[in-house]
Amino acid sequence: MTALSKAFLFPGQVVSDMLGAGASDDRMMIRTLVNMLVWNLVVVLAVVAFY
């Protein structure tokens, strides 16, 4: 895994670890949801800041 992909998946990994998700399917769904929410928020805030 590259450093860029680790950074991109970091928010979802942290939340999955905090929730104690062990099954790979559960972990993947949680990680996907959290990453989408976090990175969408980052993009929206960046657009608002630069607009």
A tleap script that builds the chain and sets N, CA, C and O, in Angstrom:
source leaprc.protein.ff14SB
mol = sequence {
  NMET THR ALA LEU SER LYS ALA PHE LEU PHE
  PRO GLY GLN VAL VAL SER ASP MET LEU GLY
  ALA GLY ALA SER ASP ASP ARG MET MET ILE
  ARG THR LEU VAL ASN MET LEU VAL TRP ASN
  LEU VAL VAL VAL LEU ALA VAL VAL ALA PHE
  CTYR
}
set mol.1.N position { 0.848 -1.176 0.000 }
set mol.1.CA position { 0.000 0.000 0.000 }
set mol.1.C position { 0.894 1.239 0.000 }
set mol.1.O position { 1.872 1.311 0.744 }
set mol.2.N position { 0.553 2.189 -0.824 }
set mol.2.CA position { 1.347 3.411 -0.890 }
set mol.2.C position { 0.936 4.368 0.221 }
set mol.2.O position { -0.096 4.195 0.870 }
set mol.3.N position { 1.758 5.365 0.416 }
set mol.3.CA position { 1.475 6.348 1.463 }
set mol.3.C position { 0.199 7.134 1.141 }
set mol.3.O position { -0.555 7.496 2.044 }
set mol.4.N position { -0.034 7.394 -0.141 }
set mol.4.CA position { -1.231 8.140 -0.532 }
set mol.4.C position { -2.501 7.349 -0.236 }
set mol.4.O position { -3.478 7.909 0.262 }
set mol.5.N position { -2.493 6.069 -0.534 }
set mol.5.CA position { -3.686 5.265 -0.255 }
set mol.5.C position { -3.884 5.073 1.245 }
set mol.5.O position { -5.021 5.008 1.713 }
set mol.6.N position { -2.803 4.982 1.999 }
set mol.6.CA position { -2.935 4.891 3.460 }
set mol.6.C position { -3.560 6.156 4.030 }
set mol.6.O position { -4.407 6.092 4.921 }
set mol.7.N position { -3.140 7.305 3.515 }
set mol.7.CA position { -3.695 8.573 3.979 }
set mol.7.C position { -5.171 8.700 3.593 }
set mol.7.O position { -5.979 9.217 4.364 }
set mol.8.N position { -5.509 8.227 2.403 }
set mol.8.CA position { -6.895 8.306 1.938 }
set mol.8.C position { -7.814 7.417 2.766 }
set mol.8.O position { -8.953 7.797 3.035 }
set mol.9.N position { -7.346 6.245 3.174 }
set mol.9.CA position { -8.169 5.300 3.926 }
set mol.9.C position { -8.097 5.503 5.441 }
set mol.9.O position { -8.806 4.826 6.185 }
set mol.10.N position { -7.257 6.419 5.903 }
set mol.10.CA position { -7.027 6.603 7.336 }
set mol.10.C position { -8.286 6.880 8.148 }
set mol.10.O position { -8.471 6.241 9.183 }
set mol.11.N position { -9.173 7.807 7.734 }
set mol.11.CA position { -10.364 8.071 8.569 }
set mol.11.C position { -11.228 6.830 8.770 }
set mol.11.O position { -11.706 6.582 9.877 }
set mol.12.N position { -11.429 6.060 7.726 }
set mol.12.CA position { -12.240 4.851 7.834 }
set mol.12.C position { -11.585 3.784 8.682 }
set mol.12.O position { -12.264 3.060 9.410 }
set mol.13.N position { -10.263 3.680 8.593 }
set mol.13.CA position { -9.543 2.705 9.405 }
set mol.13.C position { -9.687 3.033 10.889 }
set mol.13.O position { -9.909 2.145 11.712 }
set mol.14.N position { -9.560 4.299 11.217 }
set mol.14.CA position { -9.649 4.724 12.621 }
set mol.14.C position { -11.035 4.418 13.186 }
set mol.14.O position { -11.150 3.875 14.285 }
set mol.15.N position { -12.078 4.762 12.447 }
set mol.15.CA position { -13.442 4.515 12.924 }
set mol.15.C position { -13.704 3.018 13.029 }
set mol.15.O position { -14.327 2.570 13.992 }
set mol.16.N position { -13.244 2.241 12.064 }
set mol.16.CA position { -13.432 0.789 12.119 }
set mol.16.C position { -12.732 0.197 13.339 }
set mol.16.O position { -13.266 -0.695 13.998 }
set mol.17.N position { -11.542 0.694 13.632 }
set mol.17.CA position { -10.824 0.220 14.815 }
set mol.17.C position { -11.558 0.611 16.094 }
set mol.17.O position { -11.645 -0.185 17.029 }
set mol.18.N position { -12.089 1.837 16.137 }
set mol.18.CA position { -12.802 2.292 17.330 }
set mol.18.C position { -14.074 1.487 17.564 }
set mol.18.O position { -14.447 1.226 18.708 }
set mol.19.N position { -14.741 1.093 16.477 }
set mol.19.CA position { -15.969 0.308 16.604 }
set mol.19.C position { -15.692 -1.169 16.826 }
set mol.19.O position { -16.596 -1.923 17.187 }
set mol.20.N position { -14.458 -1.586 16.615 }
set mol.20.CA position { -14.098 -2.983 16.801 }
set mol.20.C position { -14.618 -3.891 15.703 }
set mol.20.O position { -14.871 -5.072 15.941 }
set mol.21.N position { -14.781 -3.347 14.494 }
set mol.21.CA position { -15.272 -4.144 13.367 }
set mol.21.C position { -14.207 -5.163 12.979 }
set mol.21.O position { -13.084 -4.802 12.628 }
set mol.22.N position { -14.576 -6.443 13.046 }
set mol.22.CA position { -13.610 -7.488 12.762 }
set mol.22.C position { -13.806 -8.164 11.427 }
set mol.22.O position { -12.828 -8.470 10.744 }
set mol.23.N position { -15.039 -8.403 11.038 }
set mol.23.CA position { -15.298 -9.077 9.773 }
set mol.23.C position { -14.910 -8.160 8.619 }
set mol.23.O position { -15.160 -6.955 8.658 }
set mol.24.N position { -14.305 -8.735 7.606 }
set mol.24.CA position { -13.800 -7.908 6.507 }
set mol.24.C position { -14.923 -7.172 5.779 }
set mol.24.O position { -14.739 -6.027 5.366 }
set mol.25.N position { -16.084 -7.810 5.615 }
set mol.25.CA position { -17.206 -7.142 4.948 }
set mol.25.C position { -17.725 -5.965 5.769 }
set mol.25.O position { -17.995 -4.894 5.225 }
set mol.26.N position { -17.864 -6.165 7.080 }
set mol.26.CA position { -18.330 -5.086 7.948 }
set mol.26.C position { -17.339 -3.940 7.952 }
set mol.26.O position { -17.720 -2.773 7.864 }
set mol.27.N position { -16.079 -4.275 8.052 }
set mol.27.CA position { -15.021 -3.271 8.089 }
set mol.27.C position { -14.989 -2.473 6.784 }
set mol.27.O position { -14.805 -1.256 6.801 }
set mol.28.N position { -15.168 -3.154 5.667 }
set mol.28.CA position { -15.126 -2.480 4.376 }
set mol.28.C position { -16.295 -1.515 4.230 }
set mol.28.O position { -16.119 -0.409 3.718 }
set mol.29.N position { -17.482 -1.913 4.670 }
set mol.29.CA position { -18.654 -1.041 4.559 }
set mol.29.C position { -18.501 0.192 5.446 }
set mol.29.O position { -18.815 1.303 5.020 }
set mol.30.N position { -18.026 0.007 6.661 }
set mol.30.CA position { -17.824 1.135 7.572 }
set mol.30.C position { -16.767 2.071 7.007 }
set mol.30.O position { -16.949 3.289 6.988 }
set mol.31.N position { -15.668 1.498 6.549 }
set mol.31.CA position { -14.574 2.302 6.009 }
set mol.31.C position { -15.027 3.088 4.784 }
set mol.31.O position { -14.666 4.255 4.633 }
set mol.32.N position { -15.811 2.465 3.910 }
set mol.32.CA position { -16.297 3.144 2.714 }
set mol.32.C position { -17.207 4.308 3.081 }
set mol.32.O position { -17.056 5.405 2.542 }
set mol.33.N position { -18.144 4.082 3.989 }
set mol.33.CA position { -19.065 5.142 4.405 }
set mol.33.C position { -18.309 6.310 5.028 }
set mol.33.O position { -18.529 7.463 4.655 }
set mol.34.N position { -17.432 6.023 5.960 }
set mol.34.CA position { -16.710 7.092 6.658 }
set mol.34.C position { -15.809 7.856 5.695 }
set mol.34.O position { -15.757 9.085 5.738 }
set mol.35.N position { -15.104 7.143 4.834 }
set mol.35.CA position { -14.224 7.821 3.882 }
set mol.35.C position { -15.000 8.710 2.935 }
set mol.35.O position { -14.561 9.821 2.638 }
set mol.36.N position { -16.147 8.247 2.452 }
set mol.36.CA position { -16.962 9.093 1.571 }
set mol.36.C position { -17.427 10.345 2.296 }
set mol.36.O position { -17.371 11.440 1.736 }
set mol.37.N position { -17.882 10.201 3.526 }
set mol.37.CA position { -18.349 11.360 4.282 }
set mol.37.C position { -17.223 12.358 4.544 }
set mol.37.O position { -17.392 13.562 4.352 }
set mol.38.N position { -16.088 11.852 4.978 }
set mol.38.CA position { -14.956 12.723 5.314 }
set mol.38.C position { -14.436 13.443 4.081 }
set mol.38.O position { -14.271 14.662 4.105 }
set mol.39.N position { -14.175 12.710 3.002 }
set mol.39.CA position { -13.561 13.336 1.834 }
set mol.39.C position { -14.554 14.228 1.086 }
set mol.39.O position { -14.144 15.209 0.464 }
set mol.40.N position { -15.845 13.910 1.133 }
set mol.40.CA position { -16.835 14.825 0.556 }
set mol.40.C position { -16.874 16.130 1.342 }
set mol.40.O position { -16.972 17.207 0.754 }
set mol.41.N position { -16.798 16.038 2.655 }
set mol.41.CA position { -16.760 17.235 3.487 }
set mol.41.C position { -15.520 18.071 3.183 }
set mol.41.O position { -15.608 19.295 3.087 }
set mol.42.N position { -14.385 17.430 3.033 }
set mol.42.CA position { -13.146 18.147 2.717 }
set mol.42.C position { -13.271 18.872 1.377 }
set mol.42.O position { -12.866 20.029 1.262 }
set mol.43.N position { -13.818 18.214 0.381 }
set mol.43.CA position { -13.963 18.824 -0.941 }
set mol.43.C position { -14.936 19.992 -0.887 }
set mol.43.O position { -14.664 21.050 -1.455 }
set mol.44.N position { -16.060 19.816 -0.214 }
set mol.44.CA position { -17.052 20.896 -0.119 }
set mol.44.C position { -16.462 22.096 0.613 }
set mol.44.O position { -16.660 23.234 0.185 }
set mol.45.N position { -15.751 21.865 1.693 }
set mol.45.CA position { -15.145 22.970 2.439 }
set mol.45.C position { -14.062 23.658 1.611 }
set mol.45.O position { -13.918 24.879 1.685 }
set mol.46.N position { -13.304 22.906 0.831 }
set mol.46.CA position { -12.286 23.496 -0.040 }
set mol.46.C position { -12.936 24.345 -1.123 }
set mol.46.O position { -12.439 25.429 -1.429 }
set mol.47.N position { -14.021 23.886 -1.703 }
set mol.47.CA position { -14.723 24.663 -2.725 }
set mol.47.C position { -15.290 25.939 -2.132 }
set mol.47.O position { -15.184 27.007 -2.734 }
set mol.48.N position { -15.884 25.836 -0.969 }
set mol.48.CA position { -16.447 27.023 -0.318 }
set mol.48.C position { -15.333 28.014 0.047 }
set mol.48.O position { -15.510 29.224 -0.094 }
set mol.49.N position { -14.212 27.515 0.505 }
set mol.49.CA position { -13.109 28.388 0.906 }
set mol.49.C position { -12.493 29.104 -0.294 }
set mol.49.O position { -12.098 30.265 -0.185 }
set mol.50.N position { -12.410 28.429 -1.427 }
set mol.50.CA position { -11.767 29.030 -2.595 }
set mol.50.C position { -12.747 29.754 -3.511 }
set mol.50.O position { -12.333 30.443 -4.443 }
set mol.51.N position { -14.027 29.603 -3.255 }
set mol.51.CA position { -15.027 30.252 -4.093 }
set mol.51.C position { -15.290 31.617 -3.544 }
set mol.51.O position { -16.106 32.357 -4.093 }
savepdb mol mol.pdb
quit
